Amino acid sequence: MSYPHFASVRRGVVATFVMAVGHLGSIPSVHAEGTVAFPIYRAEHALSGIYTHQFLPLWRSFERDSAALTQAARKHCDGQAQAAELSAAWSRARLAWLAASNPALGPVVTRRSQREIDFWPVRPALLQRALNSKSQSLAQMERVGGPAKGFPTMEALLAEAPSPTHCPYLVLIAEGIEAEAKALTVAFAEQSAKDWAADEGTARSAFAECVNQWLGGLESLRWQQIEQPVQKALTAGAGQSPAFARRTMAENLADWQAQWASLRAQARLTPEQRNAPPTPGRALLPIEALLLGKGHIALAERWGKAVDAASAAMTAIPDRPSERNLLALSQALKGVTSLYQSEVAAALDVPLGFSSADGD
């Protein structure tokens, strides 16, 4: 008989108690006079939640949207669809990719998927060389560098109303994105099927990767994609526009919101989960749930407020944001970063390593 612990949340007071049950996966949440008990989740529960209940469905969605992108590219190049239809398919597939790849975990890192299908900025000289090569298959496309493939390259070609001679290359780009989507779906299905409880060391290492990569994903969004382009434009002087990843502000805002939505889902409990804590092995376990399970009630409350403040800032950003608007958004996201670095990661018993996404 095992005796897992619960952390009970009631008006900010921590009460730790024990309930005799057969196994952790069947533990119900406990309610008594407004008290909600959170189980102490282990690394294998967190990994199951991340890989099975969040990312695998997202990768399957990306695979479907990438297949639709390939179909739209073929129809466009056969004269059966307008460029606007292809652009819409590109947007849907790109947003599905961003939702599934934030943070970049496991197979995304080992396969170098971000460089393969989402390298930016596009390198015009490499793109022209790729167009001149007249590749006719994905095998031939393997010789083309990442800066001349993927979503940014397709965006650049669509923005210039590609000539018929460029159409075969557009189709190959779409097929390359679809191939990567299929490979990632298979890889994440394998991760989902793992018995993380079989090897505690492997589970702890994989969980530490998730904790560190979540911060890396947030800082990539906050610094590399939002604040750094603004700061560079300000340094360059009046009249200089920030060099964001996407060509239009609407697309940039959609990108940022998709990434934040994925990161937020891993950070914050839903109202329903707060009243009925997620069951280990059967749901995504947000960071807030992990903190509550460990008894860090006050920290979990501050964490929730920081995440909510960032969400409010992301929601409030205008369609045509000023530099001040964007720096304010970055500052709200920085509040999440700072709390994560100073207290949250330590409370989760995970050391943070240096990330290339760190902006300052």
N, C-alpha and C positions, 0 to 999 in steps of 0.2 A: 504494500500500500504506500503510495506517495502522498506527500503533503505540500502541495504548492502554496506559495504565499500570494496574497492579494494586497494591493494598496487601496485603501478606501478613501474616497474623496467626499468630504462633507464640510461646507462652509470654510474651506481652507485648512481644515485640520487633518493631519495624517494619522491613520490608525492602521496598523499592520496586524493581520490575523491569519489564522490557518484554517483551511477547510479540507477535510478528508475526502478525497475523490479517487477514482480509479486511475485516470490519466488526464493530463492537462487539456487535451483536445476536447473533452466533453464538459469542461467547467462552465456553468452558467454565470452570468453576471449577477451580482447580489444587490438588492435594493432593500433598504430599511430606513424609514424616516428621512428620505432624501439622500441616503448614502448610496453611492455607486462604487462597486469594487472592481478594480482593474487587476487582472492576473499579472504576474511578473513574467513578461515574455522573454524567451531565449532567442539566441541568434538564429537558430534554425526556423523559428516561427516567423521572424522578420524576413528572412530570405524567401521562405515560401510565399509570404504575402506579396513581396516585391516581384518575384519572378512569375508566380502563377496568377495572382489576382490583379496585378496592375500591368506588368509589361507584356506578358504573352498575348492578352487581348489587344493591346496597342499595336504590337508587331503584326498581328493578323489583319488588323485594320489597315496598316500601312501596306501590307502585301496586296490587299484588294485595291487600294487606291493607286498603287504603283502599276498594277495590271491595267487599271482603267486609263492611266496616263499613257501607257504604251499603245493601247487601243486608240486613244484620241490622237496621238501623234501619227499613227498609220492612216487614220481616217482623214486627218488634215492633209497629209502628203498625197493622199489619193484624190484630193479635191472633194471629199465628202463632208468636211467640217470646216468651219471658219476658225481663224486663229484665236478668236475669243473663247471658243469651246476648249481648245488646247490649253490656253492660259488658265482657264478655270480648273481643268484637270490637274495642271501643274500646281496650282495653289492648294488644292485639296490634298494632293500627295505630299507636298512639302510640309503642310501643317501636321499631317499624320506622322511624318518622319520626325518632326521636332518634338511632338508629344511623346513618341516612343523612345527617343534617344536622349532624353533629359531626366536624370543625369546619364552620361555614357557609362554603361556597365558591361563587364565581361566581354561578350562577343563583339560589341561595338568597338571596344578598345583593341582587342587582339586582332580583329580584322581590319583595323584602321578605316572603319566605314565612313567616318566624318570626312577624312581626306578624299576618299573614293567618290563620294556623291554629294558632298556639301562644302567643298573648299572654296573659300572666298578670301580676297577678291579674285575675280577672273583675270587671268594673264592673257591679254590680247595677242601677244606674239605666239604663245603656245596654242591658243585657240586657232589662229590662222594656220599654224603648222599642222594642227590636227585636221582642219578642213581640207588642206592641200593633200594630206595623206590619203584621202578618200577611202577610209576604212570601211569594210563591208561586213564585218562580223565582230562579235564581242571578243573573240580571240585576238583579232587585230587591234581592238580598242585597248587591250591590256598594255600596249606600248604607248598609249596616250597618257600623259600625266594628269593627276587629279585636278589641277587648276583649269583644265580644258574639258572637264566632264561634269556630270551631276546637275543639280538644281540651278546653281548660279550661271552656269554656261548656257543652259536651256533658256533661262530668263534673259540673258544677254542677246541670244539669237532671236527670241520672240519680240524683244523690244525694237529690233531693227528690221522687222518684217522680212524674215529670211527668204532668200531666193530659192527657186526649185532645186538648185544644185546643192543647197544646204539641207534639204529635207531628209535625205538618207542619214545624215549625221544626227539630226534631231531624233529620229527613230532609234538610232543606236544608243543615244544618251538615255532615252526612256527605257530601252531594254536593259541597259546597264543598271539603272536604278531598280528596276523590277527584279533583276537577278540578285542584287544585294539584299533586297527586301525578303526574297524567298530564303536566302541563306541565313539571314538573321532570324527569321521566324523559326526555322529548323533549329538553330543554335539555342534560341531562348526556350523552345519546347524541351530541349535536352536539359537545360538548367532547371526548368520547372519540374521535370521528372526526377531530379536528384533527391536522394534521401540525405538531406543536410544533417540529420541527427546521427548519421553513421560515423561521422568524423568531426569531432568537436573542434579540432584545430583548423580544418578546412572551413568550417562554418564561421568561426570567429574571424578568420582572415577575409572571407568573402563579405561578411558583415562590415568589417572595417573598411573595405573597399567602397561599399555602398555609402557609408557615412562620409568618407572623404570625397567621393565623387559627387555626392549631393551638393557639398559646398563648392566643388569645382564647377558644377553646372550653374549654380546661382551666381558665382562670380564671373563666369563667362558671359552670362546674360547682363549682369549689372555693369561690369567694367568694360569688357571687350566690345560688347554690342551696343551699349547705351552711352556710358559716360566717356570712355576713351575717345570715340569719334567727336563728341561735343568738345572735350578739352583740347583736342588737336585743332579743331576749327577755330576755337577761341584764341589759341596761341598763334595761328596763322594770320589772324587779323580780320577786320571787317569784310563782309562779303563772302567769306569762305563758308561753304555749307559742309556739315558733317558727312563723312563718308560712311554711311551705314551699309549693312549687308545687302539690303534690298533697294531697288531703284525707286520705289514710291514709299511715302510715309505710311500709307494704308497697309502695305505689305509688311513693313517693319513692325508696325503696331500689332498686326495679326501674329507675326512671328513671336514677339515678346510675350504676348498674352498666352499663346499656346505653350510656350516653355514654362511660364510661371504657373499655369494651370496644372501641369504635370508635377512640378516641384511642390506646389502647394498641396496637392493630393497626398504626397508623401510626408507632409509636414504637420497637417492640421486635421484633427478629428472633425467629422461632420456632427451636426446637432444630434442626429440619430445615434451615432456611435458613442457620444458622450453619455447618453442615457442607457445604452446597451453596448458595452465594450465589445470590440471585435474579438471573435473567437480565434484563438491560436490555430494556425493552419488552414483557416477558412476565409480569411479576408486580408486585405492590405492593412498593415499595422503602421499608422502614421507615427512620426517622431513624437508627437504629443502623447500618444498612447504608451510608447516605450518609457517616456519620462514618468508618467503617472504610475505605470506598473512598477517602477523602481522607487516610488514614494516621493518623487521630486514635485510635489504639488504646486508650490509657489513658483518654481521655475517653469513648470508647464503652463501656468497661467500667464506668466510674462512672455513666454514663447508664443502662445496663442495670440496675445495682443500685438506682438511684433509682426507676426505673419499677417494678421488682419490689417494692420496699418499699411503693409506693403501691398496687399490685395486692393485696399481702398485707393491707394495711390495709382496702381495700375489701371483700375476701373475709371478713375477720374481723369486720366490723361486725355487731353483734347485731340481732335482729329488732326489739327495742325499745331503740334506742341512747340512752344518756344524753347530756347536753350535752358531757360530757368525752369520750365516745366519738367524737362528731361533730367536736369540735375536734381530736382526735388524727388523725382521718382527713384533715381539712383540712391539718394540719401535714405529713402524709406527702405529700399532693399538692403542697404548697408546696415541698417538697424538689425535686420535678421542675421546678416553675416557676422556682425560683432558679437551678438549673443550666442550664436552657434560656436564661434571660435573660443569665446571666453568661458562658457559654462556648459552648453548643451553637449558637445562632443565628450567632454570629460565626464559628465553625468551618465553618458552611455558607455563609459569605460573604453573609449576608442581614442588613441592618439591621432592627431592630425598631422599629415605630412605636407610638405611644400607642394603646391599646385601651380602649374603654368598659367592657370586662370587667375591667380592672385594679381590684383591690379596695383596694390600699394601696400 
